[in-house]
Amino acid sequence: MKSLRMAALLAATLLTSSAVWAQTLLTEKKTFELPSFTTQSGKALKNVKVGWETYGTLNADKSNAILICHFFSGTSHAAGKYKETDAAAGYWDSIIGPGKAIDTNKYFVISSDTLVNLGANDPTVVTTGPASTNPDTGKPYGMDFPIVTIRDFIEVQKSLVESLGIKKLHMVAGASMGALQTFEWAATYPDMVGRAMPVIAFGEADANLIAWLDIWASPIRLDPNWNKGDYYGKTPPNAGLAQALKIVTLHANHWDWANKTFGRKWAKADENPASGFDKRFSIEAVLDGAGAARAKISDANHFLYLVKANQLFVAGGGTLDEGVKKIKAPVLLIHSPKDLVFPPGGVDDTAAKLKAAGVAVEQIQLKGDRGHLDGVLTIKQAEGAISAFVAK
């Protein structure tokens, strides 16, 4: 009987712990608003809004804040769920939460949508960009929206952080475009960043990335419905946008994943691709479906503005050699040797420049066949290194 009571007590304890865990990881989307914001290009915007969310509790001296910056197609939803019935948690939920590498029992984690967020038509996204209404005209900005940069993204974040009374961030971290923002934070506001964790990226957009970003954008520009960005209130260029997102999805993976997952399988078992152009291979159909699904909640002009912001990026402005000299925070560089978007050579070059500038740098390699996406989908494998770095 005693053993049964102990088993019941243990079960109750586990159930209670699970309930507390679920409650702790529930979050809500908030809106941060700036009455006016001047971009790096000198253009002024009115009523700028971005969505944001938090996990954990800000301590009394406001010294335990960590900022998470999202990737190209990401949002502020880095961890947790908005409601318990949500199908999936935030993209870095495996490392953000109670007892995890970024422990929300200890740290107050902030994440925000960027300007020109890709998911402009996603009801969980709040962002100002080309699809937003220009208060001066009452119509969507379209391509009249000013070109924005990674620096503009972090300036909005800085205003958000400061509105909470936070003067220094314990750490800034992010994957891919989030890593670009992390580098920019560390180089532009070195006294505000205690640690920097850029994941799957390097310190500038090199020629290869600039060209690939142009390839990503090409299907949108070729879609006649794009109409040089003037499509609001008309048929949007979702065919071109879906193809653009298809290219991004393939580029963000590695050929080992493609070959192991799909091989030469047909989309339909009874339809040989050799029998007609409408008969597809499985990988073609899956990538098409993924692109079309994502296009429904995305905006083509926002995609193009994100492309431009990424192409323009150099940490700290000027040259990378100049930018890394401004960084004071220790850096944990996490990357994938199979990354096709930010290949390892560029990561090694950034690490060498950081070390030459006297920055404390640690490099971690991820294992897996997802290439660039290993920095999001399998980041948990680096939890030991992340936990130790956060605690230093």
N, C-alpha and C positions, 0 to 999 in steps of 0.2 A: 504493500500500500504506500509505503514511504517513497519507493522509487516512482510510483505512478504520480504521486503528488509533486515530486521533484520535476518529472517530465512535464506535468501540466504547468508548473510554475515557469519552467524554461520556455515552453511554448508561448505562454502569456507575455513573457519578457521579450521574446523575439517579435511577437505581433505588435507590442507597444513600441519597440524600437523602430519597426518598419513604418508605423503610423507617424511617429515623430519625424523620421527621415522624409517621408512623403510631404508632410506639412512644411518642413524646413525648405524643401526644394520647390515649393510653390512660389511663383513670383507674379507680379503684375506689370503691365506695360504702362508707363507714364509718358507724359509729353513735356519736353523742355522747350521753352520759347524765348527767342531773342527779338526784341522790337526792331532791331536793325543789326546788320552784319556787313562789314566791308570785306570783300574777297581780296586775295593777293593781287588780283588784276586791277584793284582799285574801284571795282563796281560795288555799289551798295544794294543790299537786299533788305526788304522789309518783312517782318513777321516770319522769321526763320523758325522752323519747328523740326525737332528730331525726337524719335521715341527713345526711351531708355528704361532699363530695369536694373534691379540690384539683388544681391544675395548676401546674407549675413548681416551683421550689425556694425555700424560705425562706432568706434570706441570714443571715450571722452575727449582725448586729445587729438582725435581725427588723424591718427598716424597709421592706421591699418588698412587703408584703401588701396585696392588693386583695380586697374583699368584694363578691360579686355576690348580689343579692337577687332572688328570682323573682316572676313575675306570678301572678295569681289561680289559674289552672289549671296553673301550672308546678311544677317540682321543682328539686332541687339540680343537675340535669343541665344545666349551662350550656354545656358544651363537651366535645369529645372523645367517645370511645366506651368502653363497659365492656369490649367485646371487638371485635376487628376485623371480625367477621361481623355486627355490629349494622347494621340497615338505615339508621339515621340517627344523626348526631352530635347533641350538645347544642344547645339552641336558639340560642345566641349563638356558635356555633363559627366563624362567619365573622369575628368580631372578637377571639376569644380563642384564643391558640395561638402557636407559635414564629413570630416575624417579623410577627405580626398587630398590630392596633391596640393591644390589650392583650397585650403580648409576654411569653409565658411563659418566654422565655429571660432576661428581666429581672425579672419579677414573679411572686410567689407568689399564685395566685388561689384564693380559698376560696368555696364556695357551699354553702348548707345548705337542707334542707327546712324549712318553717315548721311551727309548731304547727298543728293542724287542717288539715293539707294535704289538698287535694281528693282526691288519688289514694291514699286510705287502703287501697284494695284492689289497688294496683299493687305487684307484688313488688319493684320497685326503689325504693320510697318507704318511709322510716321516719319516723313522726310520732306524736305523742300528741294525741288528740282524742276526740270523742264515741264513736267506734267502738272505742277502746281499753278494755281491762279496768281497771276501778276496783279497785286492790288492796285496798280496804277492804270491797268487796262481792263480788268475784270475778265481777262481771257488767259488761258494757259501760256506760260512763257515760251514753250517750244524752244527753238534754237536761239532765241533772244536771251535765254538764261546765260549768265556769264560763265566762261570756262572756270572750273574750280580745280583745286589741287589737293594732294594729300595734306599739305600744310593747312589748307582751309578746313579739312575734316578735323584736324587736331585742334584748331583754334576754337571751333564750336565745342569740342569735347572739353577744352580747357575752361571755357565759360561755364559749362555744366559742373565740372569738378569744383571750381571756385565758388559757385553758387551754393555748394554744400559746406563751405567753410574749410575745404581741404587745401592745404598749402603744399603738401608733398605727397606723392604717390609711392606707396611701398614698392610697387612694381607696375610696369606697363607690359602687356603681352598681346600677341595676336598671331594669327596664321595668314600667310600669303599677303593680300593687301593689308591685313591686320598687322603683319610684320613690318610692312612699309611704314604704317602709322607709328609703330613702336620705335623704329629707327628715327623717324621724324621727331617724335616726342623727346627721345634721348639726346638728339643733336640740337634741337631748338630750345628746349627747356631743361638743360642738364641738371639744374638745381632742384627741379621738381620730380625727378625720376630716381628712385632708389635702386631699382634693378630693371633690366630690360630683357625680355624673352621673345626675340623674333623667331617665328617658326616657319619653315619652308619658304624662305625668301632671302634675298641679299640686299645690299645697301643702295642700289640704284637700278633703274630700268636700263639694261644694256641693249645693244642693237638687236640681238636675237629676240628679246622680249618685246621690244617696240614693234618689230615686224610681225610677231605672232599676234599681238593685240590688234594690229591692223587686219590680219586675217580673220580674227574673231568677229570684227565689226563689219567686214565686207558684205555678208548676206543681207544685213539691214539696209545698207546704202543701195544695194542692187534691187531691193524690193520696191516696185513702183508705188506701193502704198505709203512708203516712207515720205515721199514728196518733200525732200529736204527738211524733214522734221515737222512739217505742217500737216498733221493727221488727226489732231484732237477734234472730236466731234464727227470724225469720218471713220473709214475702215482702217484700223491700225495695221502696221506692217508685221503682223504676228508670224507670217510664214518666214520672212527673213529673220526675225528674232528667234524663232524656233531653231532654224538652221545654225544661227550664231551660237545658241546655247548647246546645240549638238556638238559643235566643234570644241567648245569649252570643256564639255564633259569628257570627250575622248582625250583631249590634250592633258587634262588634269589626272588622267589615269596612266597606266603603263601598259606596254604591249603584252607583258606577261599576264596581267589581269585579263586583257581582251582575249588572248589565246586560251587561257585556262577556263575562262567563264563561258566562252561562246564557241571557240574553235571554228569549224566551218558549218555549223548547224544551220539548217534552214529555218526561216521564221515560221513556216507552216510545214508540217511533215509531208504533206501531199503536194507541195508546190515547189518544184525544182527551179531554182533561180535561172537555170539554163533555158527554161521554157518561155521566158518573157521578162520584159523590163519591170513589170509590176510584181514579179516574184522576188522576194527578198531573202537575204541572209538574216539570221537571228540578230546579230549585232546591229545591223542597219535599222531593223524595226524597233529594237529596244532604245537605241539612241534617238531615233525620230520621236518615239513616244515620250521620252524624258524631256526632250527639247520643247515639244508642243505643250506638255503639262506645265512646265516652268514658265513658258511664254504667257500663259493666261494670267499670271499674277505679276508679270514684269512689264517694264516700259522700255521701248526701243531707244528713245532718246536718252534715257537714263543710262542704258547700256553704253552708248557712245560717249557720254560724259565720263563715265567710269574708266573707259578705255583711255581717254585723253589724260585723265588724272594719273593713271598708272604709267603711261608713257613718259610723262613729264617728270617723274620722280627721281630725285637724287637726295639722299639724306642730308638735311641741313642746307640744301641749296648749293649752288656753285658746283664744285667737284666732290666726288666721294672722298678723296684724300683730305680735302678741307673739312668736310662734314664730320668724319670720324674723330678728328682732333677736338671737336666740341663736346664729345661724349665723355661723361664722367662715370656713369653707372656701370657696374659689372654686367656682362652680357652672356646669356645662355643661348647659343645658336643651335636650334634643332632643325634637322633637315633629313631628306630622304635621298639616298644615292641613286634612286630610280626616278627622281623628279624630272619631268620633261619641261615644266614651266620655268622653274628656277633650278637649273642643273647644278650639281655639286661643285663644279669648277668655280662658279660665281660666288657660292657660299664660302669656299676656301679663300678666294681672293678678298672677300669682305673681312673674313676672320684675320687674314694676314695684315690688312690695312689697320684694323682695330688694334691688333697687338703692337704694330709699329708705332701707333699713336699712344701707347701706354695703357690701353683699356684692358681690364681683366676679362678674358674670354674663355668660355668652355664650349666645346662642340659635342653634340650628341647626334648619332645617326639612327634613324628609324629603320626597322626591317619591315618588309611587306611588298606586295605586288601592286598596290594602289598608286604608286608614284607620288605625285603631288598631294593626292588626297589622303595619304597616310598621315599627314600632319593634322588632319581633322578626324578621320575615321579610326585610326589606331594610335592616337596620341597617348593613350593610357600606358603603353609600353615604356614611356619615358617618365612615369609618375615618380619614380625614386629620385631621379636627377632633378625633376621640377620641385619636388618637396624639399630637397636639400638646398636648392638654390633660393627658394622663397624664404627659407629659415635662416639663411646666412646673415 
